[in-house]
Protein backbone atom coordinates (compact mmCIF):
# COMPACT_ATOMS: atom_id res chain seq x y z
CA UNK A 1 0.00 0.00 0.00
CA UNK A 2 2.90 2.35 0.72
CA UNK A 3 3.90 2.29 -2.97
CA UNK A 4 0.38 3.31 -3.98
CA UNK A 5 0.17 6.25 -1.57
CA UNK A 6 2.10 8.67 -3.83
CA UNK A 7 -0.11 7.67 -6.77
CA UNK A 8 -3.25 8.38 -4.73
CA UNK A 9 -1.82 11.71 -3.58
CA UNK A 10 -0.97 12.62 -7.20
CA UNK A 11 -4.48 11.75 -8.37
CA UNK A 12 -6.00 13.81 -5.55
CA UNK A 13 -3.66 16.73 -6.37
CA UNK A 14 -4.57 16.53 -10.06
CA UNK A 15 -8.26 16.63 -9.16
CA UNK A 16 -7.62 19.68 -6.97
CA UNK A 17 -5.61 21.48 -9.67
CA UNK A 18 -7.95 20.73 -12.56
CA UNK A 19 -10.99 21.25 -10.37
CA UNK A 20 -9.66 24.57 -9.04
CA UNK A 21 -9.06 25.81 -12.55
CA UNK A 22 -12.52 24.62 -13.62
CA UNK A 23 -14.08 26.47 -10.66
CA UNK A 24 -12.24 29.67 -11.63
CA UNK A 25 -13.38 29.24 -15.24
CA UNK A 26 -17.00 28.90 -14.09
CA UNK A 27 -16.58 31.98 -11.88
CA UNK A 28 -15.21 34.03 -14.76
CA UNK A 29 -18.08 32.95 -17.00
CA UNK A 30 -20.66 33.97 -14.41
CA UNK A 31 -18.69 36.88 -12.88
CA UNK A 32 -18.87 35.23 -9.47
CA UNK A 33 -16.05 36.56 -7.26
CA UNK A 34 -16.86 34.04 -4.52
CA UNK A 35 -16.61 31.21 -7.04
CA UNK A 36 -13.27 32.54 -8.26
CA UNK A 37 -12.00 32.83 -4.68
CA UNK A 38 -13.05 29.23 -4.05
CA UNK A 39 -11.08 28.14 -7.10
CA UNK A 40 -8.02 29.99 -5.82
CA UNK A 41 -8.34 28.24 -2.46
CA UNK A 42 -8.62 24.84 -4.16
CA UNK A 43 -5.48 25.61 -6.22
CA UNK A 44 -3.62 26.45 -3.01
CA UNK A 45 -4.65 23.08 -1.60
CA UNK A 46 -3.30 21.45 -4.75
CA UNK A 47 0.12 23.03 -4.17
CA UNK A 48 0.26 21.77 -0.61
CA UNK A 49 -0.90 18.30 -1.62
CA UNK A 50 1.43 17.68 -4.56
CA UNK A 51 4.45 18.87 -2.58
CA UNK A 52 3.67 16.61 0.38
CA UNK A 53 5.37 13.72 -1.44
CA UNK A 54 9.06 13.34 -0.64
CA UNK A 55 10.83 13.03 -3.99
CA UNK A 56 13.18 14.90 -6.31
CA UNK A 57 11.26 17.90 -7.63
CA UNK A 58 11.97 17.05 -11.28
CA UNK A 59 10.78 13.45 -10.92
CA UNK A 60 7.82 14.51 -8.78
CA UNK A 61 6.56 17.05 -11.29
CA UNK A 62 7.30 14.88 -14.34
CA UNK A 63 5.15 12.04 -13.05
CA UNK A 64 2.51 14.38 -11.64
CA UNK A 65 2.10 16.25 -14.93
CA UNK A 66 1.25 12.99 -16.70
CA UNK A 67 -1.55 12.32 -14.21
CA UNK A 68 -2.65 15.96 -14.34
CA UNK A 69 -3.01 15.72 -18.13
CA UNK A 70 -5.26 12.68 -17.82
CA UNK A 71 -7.46 14.23 -15.13
CA UNK A 72 -7.71 17.51 -17.09
CA UNK A 73 -8.93 15.76 -20.22
CA UNK A 74 -11.46 13.74 -18.23
CA UNK A 75 -12.78 16.89 -16.51
CA UNK A 76 -13.08 18.59 -19.90
CA UNK A 77 -15.01 15.63 -21.25
CA UNK A 78 -17.37 15.08 -18.34
CA UNK A 79 -17.69 18.46 -16.57
CA UNK A 80 -17.61 20.70 -19.65
CA UNK A 81 -19.09 18.17 -22.11
CA UNK A 82 -16.19 18.70 -24.53
CA UNK A 83 -15.69 16.36 -27.45
CA UNK A 84 -12.12 15.07 -27.13
CA UNK A 85 -10.53 14.40 -30.54
CA UNK A 86 -8.53 11.23 -31.19
CA UNK A 87 -5.33 13.27 -31.48
CA UNK A 88 -5.76 14.44 -27.89
CA UNK A 89 -6.14 10.84 -26.66
CA UNK A 90 -3.02 9.87 -28.65
CA UNK A 91 -1.10 12.81 -27.18
CA UNK A 92 -2.25 11.84 -23.69
CA UNK A 93 -0.95 8.32 -24.29
CA UNK A 94 2.47 9.75 -25.17
CA UNK A 95 2.44 11.94 -22.04
CA UNK A 96 1.47 8.98 -19.83
CA UNK A 97 4.23 6.88 -21.39
CA UNK A 98 6.68 9.69 -20.60
CA UNK A 99 5.47 9.75 -17.01
CA UNK A 100 6.07 6.02 -16.71
CA UNK A 101 9.57 6.39 -18.15
CA UNK A 102 10.33 9.11 -15.58
CA UNK A 103 8.93 7.01 -12.73
CA UNK A 104 10.37 3.62 -13.61
CA UNK A 105 13.27 4.46 -15.94
Backbone as CSV, one residue per row, in Angstrom:
resi,resn,N_x,N_y,N_z,CA_x,CA_y,CA_z,C_x,C_y,C_z
1,UNK,0.821,-1.206,0.000,0.000,0.000,0.000,0.856,1.258,0.000
2,UNK,2.029,1.177,0.641,2.903,2.346,0.720,3.304,2.835,-0.672
3,UNK,3.509,1.903,-1.621,3.896,2.291,-2.974,2.763,2.983,-3.720
4,UNK,1.524,2.700,-3.311,0.380,3.311,-3.982,0.013,4.666,-3.393
5,UNK,0.510,4.977,-2.216,0.167,6.253,-1.575,0.556,7.455,-2.433
6,UNK,1.781,7.516,-2.969,2.104,8.670,-3.832,1.166,8.778,-5.041
7,UNK,0.796,7.651,-5.622,-0.111,7.674,-6.765,-1.464,8.256,-6.358
8,UNK,-1.968,7.841,-5.216,-3.248,8.377,-4.731,-3.151,9.872,-4.436
9,UNK,-2.022,10.286,-3.856,-1.817,11.709,-3.582,-1.761,12.496,-4.892
10,UNK,-1.062,11.953,-5.898,-0.975,12.620,-7.201,-2.352,12.746,-7.843
11,UNK,-3.140,11.695,-7.782,-4.481,11.749,-8.372,-5.331,12.794,-7.657
12,UNK,-5.262,12.808,-6.322,-6.003,13.809,-5.551,-5.528,15.222,-5.902
13,UNK,-4.209,15.411,-6.019,-3.659,16.725,-6.373,-4.123,17.148,-7.766
14,UNK,-4.141,16.208,-8.699,-4.570,16.527,-10.063,-6.047,16.927,-10.080
15,UNK,-6.852,16.256,-9.263,-8.261,16.633,-9.164,-8.392,18.037,-8.577
16,UNK,-7.591,18.331,-7.556,-7.623,19.680,-6.974,-7.190,20.738,-7.987
17,UNK,-6.104,20.471,-8.725,-5.609,21.478,-9.669,-6.591,21.687,-10.819
18,UNK,-6.995,20.603,-11.453,-7.947,20.734,-12.564,-9.281,21.278,-12.077
19,UNK,-9.724,20.779,-10.926,-10.986,21.253,-10.366,-10.932,22.725,-9.993
20,UNK,-9.817,23.163,-9.389,-9.658,24.574,-9.037,-9.708,25.461,-10.258
21,UNK,-9.042,25.032,-11.314,-9.065,25.807,-12.553,-10.475,25.821,-13.152
22,UNK,-11.155,24.681,-13.095,-12.520,24.615,-13.615,-13.457,25.536,-12.816
23,UNK,-13.254,25.592,-11.500,-14.076,26.475,-10.662,-13.822,27.940,-11.029
24,UNK,-12.563,28.298,-11.225,-12.241,29.671,-11.632,-12.864,29.985,-12.984
25,UNK,-12.795,29.034,-13.912,-13.383,29.239,-15.238,-14.887,29.497,-15.124
26,UNK,-15.563,28.699,-14.295,-16.998,28.903,-14.087,-17.267,30.275,-13.468
27,UNK,-16.416,30.671,-12.511,-16.576,31.978,-11.877,-16.391,33.123,-12.857
28,UNK,-15.433,32.990,-13.759,-15.206,34.026,-14.764,-16.369,34.104,-15.749
29,UNK,-16.954,32.963,-16.063,-18.081,32.951,-16.995,-19.330,33.575,-16.385
30,UNK,-19.470,33.437,-15.061,-20.663,33.971,-14.412,-20.366,35.208,-13.561
31,UNK,-19.135,35.707,-13.643,-18.695,36.879,-12.876,-18.898,36.700,-11.373
32,UNK,-18.681,35.505,-10.886,-18.866,35.229,-9.468,-17.550,35.285,-8.707
33,UNK,-17.310,36.371,-7.983,-16.053,36.565,-7.263,-15.867,35.503,-6.186
34,UNK,-16.951,35.072,-5.546,-16.863,34.037,-4.522,-16.464,32.698,-5.156
35,UNK,-16.982,32.427,-6.327,-16.612,31.206,-7.043,-15.136,31.252,-7.424
36,UNK,-14.680,32.390,-7.902,-13.270,32.544,-8.260,-12.387,32.368,-7.030
37,UNK,-12.771,32.961,-5.917,-12.000,32.830,-4.678,-11.945,31.374,-4.219
38,UNK,-13.037,30.640,-4.388,-13.053,29.226,-4.045,-12.061,28.462,-4.912
39,UNK,-12.029,28.772,-6.192,-11.076,28.137,-7.101,-9.637,28.410,-6.697
40,UNK,-9.369,29.633,-6.279,-8.021,29.992,-5.821,-7.650,29.192,-4.576
41,UNK,-8.576,29.035,-3.669,-8.336,28.245,-2.455,-8.055,26.781,-2.813
42,UNK,-8.824,26.233,-3.734,-8.617,24.844,-4.158,-7.235,24.696,-4.804
43,UNK,-6.824,25.675,-5.611,-5.483,25.615,-6.220,-4.387,25.666,-5.161
44,UNK,-4.589,26.434,-4.109,-3.621,26.454,-3.011,-3.516,25.094,-2.344
45,UNK,-4.650,24.430,-2.185,-4.648,23.077,-1.601,-3.911,22.096,-2.507
46,UNK,-4.049,22.280,-3.811,-3.297,21.448,-4.752,-1.798,21.578,-4.492
47,UNK,-1.316,22.801,-4.373,0.118,23.030,-4.173,0.631,22.359,-2.908
48,UNK,-0.135,22.435,-1.855,0.256,21.774,-0.612,0.238,20.255,-0.769
49,UNK,-0.760,19.753,-1.464,-0.904,18.298,-1.620,0.208,17.707,-2.470
50,UNK,0.443,18.272,-3.644,1.435,17.682,-4.555,2.840,17.736,-3.964
51,UNK,3.112,18.743,-3.170,4.447,18.872,-2.583,4.602,18.130,-1.266
52,UNK,3.564,17.411,-0.844,3.672,16.614,0.380,4.431,15.311,0.154
53,UNK,4.633,14.942,-1.104,5.372,13.724,-1.441,6.862,14.025,-1.397
54,UNK,7.606,13.182,-0.723,9.061,13.344,-0.640,9.697,12.694,-1.869
55,UNK,10.205,13.515,-2.763,10.834,13.033,-3.988,11.626,14.179,-4.595
56,UNK,12.495,13.851,-5.548,13.178,14.897,-6.306,12.121,15.717,-7.040
57,UNK,12.265,17.032,-7.029,11.258,17.903,-7.630,11.034,17.560,-9.101
58,UNK,12.108,17.319,-9.846,11.969,17.047,-11.280,11.195,15.753,-11.525
59,UNK,11.489,14.724,-10.768,10.776,13.455,-10.920,9.333,13.612,-10.453
60,UNK,9.149,14.276,-9.337,7.825,14.510,-8.782,6.927,15.190,-9.806
61,UNK,7.399,16.287,-10.371,6.563,17.054,-11.293,6.394,16.332,-12.632
62,UNK,7.421,15.621,-13.079,7.304,14.880,-14.341,6.201,13.837,-14.288
63,UNK,6.172,13.074,-13.211,5.145,12.044,-13.046,3.784,12.693,-12.787
64,UNK,3.763,13.710,-11.958,2.509,14.380,-11.636,1.860,14.974,-12.888
65,UNK,2.645,15.591,-13.739,2.100,16.246,-14.928,1.397,15.236,-15.839
66,UNK,1.915,14.021,-15.895,1.251,12.988,-16.699,-0.142,12.698,-16.132
67,UNK,-0.246,12.560,-14.821,-1.552,12.316,-14.209,-2.461,13.541,-14.328
68,UNK,-1.880,14.722,-14.190,-2.648,15.958,-14.342,-3.265,16.044,-15.735
69,UNK,-2.496,15.675,-16.762,-3.014,15.722,-18.134,-4.227,14.811,-18.283
70,UNK,-4.140,13.621,-17.724,-5.256,12.677,-17.818,-6.498,13.219,-17.104
71,UNK,-6.329,13.707,-15.898,-7.465,14.232,-15.131,-8.056,15.451,-15.837
72,UNK,-7.221,16.312,-16.394,-7.708,17.511,-17.091,-8.582,17.148,-18.287
73,UNK,-8.148,16.177,-19.048,-8.929,15.762,-20.217,-10.255,15.150,-19.780
74,UNK,-10.224,14.351,-18.728,-11.465,13.744,-18.234,-12.431,14.793,-17.686
75,UNK,-11.913,15.807,-16.993,-12.782,16.894,-16.515,-13.369,17.661,-17.695
76,UNK,-12.560,17.927,-18.706,-13.083,18.593,-19.900,-14.205,17.797,-20.547
77,UNK,-14.011,16.486,-20.616,-15.009,15.626,-21.245,-16.300,15.553,-20.439
78,UNK,-16.176,15.334,-19.133,-17.374,15.076,-18.339,-17.974,16.331,-17.693
79,UNK,-17.154,17.263,-17.230,-17.693,18.456,-16.569,-18.105,19.526,-17.574
80,UNK,-17.319,19.657,-18.662,-17.608,20.701,-19.647,-18.225,20.144,-20.926
81,UNK,-18.456,18.829,-20.958,-19.091,18.166,-22.114,-18.338,18.409,-23.420
82,UNK,-17.006,18.497,-23.331,-16.186,18.698,-24.525,-16.052,17.385,-25.297
83,UNK,-15.982,17.514,-26.600,-15.687,16.357,-27.448,-14.169,16.304,-27.590
84,UNK,-13.579,15.212,-27.127,-12.116,15.074,-27.133,-11.706,14.361,-28.420
85,UNK,-10.930,15.032,-29.284,-10.530,14.398,-30.538,-9.520,13.269,-30.308
86,UNK,-9.443,12.374,-31.271,-8.529,11.234,-31.188,-7.088,11.686,-30.994
87,UNK,-6.710,12.796,-31.622,-5.330,13.269,-31.480,-4.991,13.639,-30.038
88,UNK,-5.985,14.116,-29.300,-5.756,14.440,-27.889,-5.530,13.159,-27.086
89,UNK,-6.324,12.124,-27.365,-6.139,10.843,-26.663,-4.772,10.242,-26.997
90,UNK,-4.347,10.368,-28.253,-3.022,9.870,-28.650,-1.932,10.656,-27.922
91,UNK,-2.072,11.980,-27.885,-1.102,12.807,-27.178,-1.050,12.472,-25.699
92,UNK,-2.212,12.233,-25.102,-2.252,11.840,-23.694,-1.515,10.524,-23.484
93,UNK,-1.661,9.601,-24.402,-0.946,8.323,-24.295,0.566,8.534,-24.284
94,UNK,1.039,9.439,-25.128,2.471,9.752,-25.167,2.919,10.376,-23.848
95,UNK,2.118,11.288,-23.315,2.443,11.937,-22.044,2.486,10.905,-20.913
96,UNK,1.496,10.012,-20.872,1.473,8.976,-19.832,2.660,8.035,-19.957
97,UNK,3.037,7.699,-21.185,4.234,6.876,-21.389,5.469,7.602,-20.868
98,UNK,5.558,8.900,-21.120,6.678,9.686,-20.598,6.700,9.689,-19.091
99,UNK,5.537,9.805,-18.460,5.466,9.752,-17.006,5.951,8.427,-16.455
100,UNK,5.611,7.334,-17.155,6.067,6.016,-16.712,7.574,5.865,-16.883
101,UNK,8.110,6.434,-17.954,9.568,6.392,-18.153,10.267,7.163,-17.029
102,UNK,9.734,8.311,-16.677,10.326,9.107,-15.580,10.266,8.322,-14.270
103,UNK,9.120,7.716,-13.990,8.933,7.011,-12.726,9.761,5.727,-12.644
104,UNK,9.758,4.954,-13.684,10.368,3.617,-13.613,11.681,3.481,-14.365
105,UNK,12.061,4.533,-15.111,13.275,4.462,-15.943,14.552,4.611,-15.170
